[in-house]
Amino acid sequence: MTNARISLNRRHLLAGGAGALAAAGLGPWGAREVQAQQTQPASQAQALPPYAAWKDADSLIVHSANTLETRRDAYGTSVITPREQLFVRNNLPPPDASIVADPDAWEIMVEGVKSPRRLTVRELKSMGLDTVAMVLQCSGNGRAFFPSKPSGTQWTVGASGCVIWSGVPVRTVVEVLGGRVDGTRYMTGTGGEKLPEGIDPLGVVVERSVPLRGMEDALLAWELNGMPVPLANGGPLRLIVPGFQGVNNIKYIKRLAFTTDQTDARIMADSYRMAPPGTKGNPSQPSVWEMPVKSWVNHPLPEDRLQPGLVQIEGVAFSSHDPVKRVEVSVDGGKNWRDATLFGPDLGKYAWRQFVLPAQLPAGEHRIVSRATDAGGHVQPEERLDNVRGYNNNSWADHGVTVRVG
Amino acid sequence: MTNARISLNRRHLLAGGAGALAAAGLGPWGAREVQAQQTQPASQAQALPPYAAWKDADSLIVHSANTLETRRDAYGTSVITPREQLFVRNNLPPPDASIVADPDAWEIMVEGVKSPRRLTVRELKSMGLDTVAMVLQCSGNGRAFFPSKPSGTQWTVGASGCVIWSGVPVRTVVEVLGGRVDGTRYMTGTGGEKLPEGIDPLGVVVERSVPLRGMEDALLAWELNGMPVPLANGGPLRLIVPGFQGVNNIKYIKRLAFTTDQTDARIMADSYRMAPPGTKGNPSQPSVWEMPVKSWVNHPLPEDRLQPGLVQIEGVAFSSHDPVKRVEVSVDGGKNWRDATLFGPDLGKYAWRQFVLPAQLPAGEHRIVSRATDAGGHVQPEERLDNVRGYNNNSWADHGVTVRVG
């Protein structure tokens, strides 16, 4: 990353307007970023924000300073998404980079346990160690496919990656601290972002609650894909809730509390709710917690120049709690389906599986779609569940690609 | 990577002497690199050679321009070794970087099959796709622990990594080309390095033969950890022979031949042989093929400042053909052993497993060792098998660490 590129990026950020507002993290979550995104052609590498300057610009679409999407054609077939390709979605600008200079010194307050206390990462590292491979996905991934054009970042498939986290199991920490306080029903994490002054903190704080079932495999993680968690992806310490949409995986976590009720923070109460069309988000609606079963094709893509003949159609498939057991592929838009092969290492139920189907494609246009089924019998639907903000899109029809052969 | 750092590196390379000779790849395999290594303190980041400038200098020990070792304290606990931390061991300097500019155009000649022919990577990609996670290890890994001080790079544990490769199975290519010629017993790969002029090609060419059992899970791979294979690790196309020591995984492979006999190339005939002390390598001795069962501890290490109390002792364990089923850890140099826990995703029999053992360590000095056993009943031995060039060291005693607490 050259200085020239960083400077270019800074100029872009300082240019003012809706994009700059969103870049400062002060718009409604994601609401203003559409405009910023639309000012940038998607077909060329764009300037990365300084905190993510080490990422691979050629693999990313820069929607705004706080929303970077992995290009669909950048996904490899080796299961794990490299750190330098992994998407970023920040609800607020990240804290100063000084917090990752000495990761072991970062502190987290643990509450709602019999012996609440402040713990350093150094102390957490002495308590226990586990590793989980999982899909990290923004709940707005696939928003761009909603015909209703919901506001927010227009992600297609690239607000997602399959990565490996290491840290201490949350249940180990809870055990060491004497167990949960009776009657607590939620695990609530608070991010370490600096809050803008003069605004009600509840309106901007990144604080989310998940039901206790989310605690079972949760980690307080200090490592991503074999290296310290970078600031851009929530380092020095991130709450990892496998199977749950990205927003529940609190970055730079400074407080973990077991609570009787969900937090009143706006990001929990009103945002990230499955609000039916024509309504506003409110706590009575389902929050974006577990990820619905989903798959998509990463090769071939519309931009590929294809000759008639054999093509290896490949992509990824995942679910939240049950392992993917089947992926079907259709090359005629869903009229006829064939079973694809799941290949490569199986990294556990929270990771995605690669699938491949060799297909003879004659000259002409082909609509390629994929449909995943998990061991719990959940089948990826043809239609998305419509909602105001465009969350949880797992429609197989939406995720299809049209390719031209010959 | 700044230009300043690259320049510094170039100055180092051009400084002449034994290091420069080794850097040019013209010494005996690895023989002259000891001196280059000994001129550099191991405790600070060193300049990387230009072809590997994108790697993480802080994670690597630069033995020479063609031998980069992963630091023991850089290994994470997330199973997969990031590309930027992965070791490099080149027998000859890598080809010009232009060969990875258009990876799909790279050509390989396939011989010893019924329909021998030249294939591009583009054609290979249409034939099939599979992915394997595996330990890539230089057969000289652990050489530094031999009391006999064999010549060659003084690797400790860091000429190894666990990575994921994607490509076409060799058996698929063979099938498409009509099957092997009758009577062939070896799979022989030839690297695409430019050979120095005026030297007998057989004396320098990187060409290795493995028995046909190595073909079963072999790939012609174009992807490493989710991205195109970088030049530094053998891109655009590398022969991957899971379970076999690194030298058998031919970089920039330009020819794959099924042959009746092993190649006469010196790197096969005389080098990489398990030559007993006092002998020279020759074809009657075992070649370095399958990797023997092995493990080591990556935390804690001697340089860690430890306080009395609970420590998570962790490390990695692997074998060649049978999955690791047990790792024992001793904190008293091998007198008493306790079973460690294997944790994290199991990526298959060719990958390493992470192990962890929580241990209370009182003030004082402790000798921590680990011992792996695979499902085939192979137990990591206390003693290395002595040999002239220091290959295949899997001694648990050699790989132990002495730490000081309090």
Contacts between the chains, C-beta under 8 A, distances in Angstrom:
chain1	res1	chain2	res2	distance
A	56	B	227	7.9
A	75	B	226	7.5
A	76	B	166	6.6
A	76	B	223	5.1
A	76	B	225	7.8
A	76	B	226	3.6
A	76	B	227	5.7
A	77	B	129	6.2
A	77	B	131	6.0
A	77	B	166	4.4
A	77	B	223	6.1
A	77	B	226	7.7
A	78	B	131	5.6
A	78	B	164	4.1
A	78	B	165	7.0
A	78	B	166	4.8
A	78	B	223	5.4
A	78	B	224	7.2
A	78	B	225	5.7
A	78	B	226	4.3
A	79	B	131	6.4
A	79	B	133	8.0
A	79	B	164	6.1
A	79	B	226	7.4
A	80	B	80	5.8
A	80	B	164	6.1
A	80	B	225	6.2
A	80	B	226	5.5
A	81	B	226	5.9
A	82	B	82	7.3
A	82	B	83	6.9
A	82	B	225	5.9
A	82	B	226	5.0
A	82	B	227	5.8
A	83	B	82	6.9
A	85	B	226	7.0
A	85	B	227	7.2
A	125	B	312	6.8
A	126	B	309	6.5
A	126	B	310	5.0
A	126	B	311	6.4
A	126	B	312	6.5
A	127	B	310	7.2
A	127	B	312	7.9
A	128	B	312	6.7
A	128	B	358	7.0
A	129	B	77	6.2
A	129	B	312	4.8
A	129	B	314	6.0
A	129	B	343	6.9
A	129	B	356	4.9
A	130	B	343	5.5
A	130	B	344	7.0
A	131	B	77	6.0
A	131	B	78	5.6
A	131	B	79	6.4
A	131	B	343	6.0
A	131	B	344	3.2
A	131	B	345	6.9
A	131	B	354	6.3
A	132	B	344	7.5
A	132	B	345	7.5
A	133	B	79	8.0
A	133	B	344	7.9
A	133	B	345	4.7
A	164	B	78	4.1
A	164	B	79	6.1
A	164	B	80	6.1
A	164	B	344	7.5
A	164	B	345	7.1
A	165	B	78	6.9
A	166	B	76	6.6
A	166	B	77	4.3
A	166	B	78	4.8
A	166	B	344	7.4
A	223	B	76	5.0
A	223	B	77	6.1
A	223	B	78	5.4
A	224	B	78	7.2
A	225	B	76	7.7
A	225	B	78	5.7
A	225	B	80	6.2
A	225	B	82	5.8
A	226	B	75	7.5
A	226	B	76	3.5
A	226	B	77	7.7
A	226	B	78	4.3
A	226	B	79	7.4
A	226	B	80	5.5
A	226	B	81	5.9
A	226	B	82	5.0
A	226	B	85	6.9
A	227	B	56	7.9
A	227	B	76	5.7
A	227	B	82	5.7
A	227	B	85	7.2
A	309	B	126	6.6
A	310	B	126	5.0
A	310	B	127	7.3
A	311	B	126	6.4
A	312	B	125	6.8
A	312	B	126	6.5
A	312	B	127	7.9
A	312	B	128	6.7
A	312	B	129	4.8
A	314	B	129	6.1
A	343	B	129	6.9
A	343	B	130	5.5
A	343	B	131	6.0
A	344	B	130	7.0
A	344	B	131	3.2
A	344	B	132	7.5
A	344	B	133	7.9
A	344	B	164	7.6
A	344	B	166	7.4
A	345	B	131	6.9
A	345	B	132	7.5
A	345	B	133	4.7
A	345	B	164	7.1
A	345	B	345	7.5
A	345	B	347	4.2
A	345	B	348	5.2
A	345	B	351	7.1
A	347	B	345	4.2
A	347	B	347	6.8
A	348	B	345	5.2
A	351	B	345	7.1
A	354	B	131	6.3
A	356	B	129	4.9
A	358	B	128	7.0
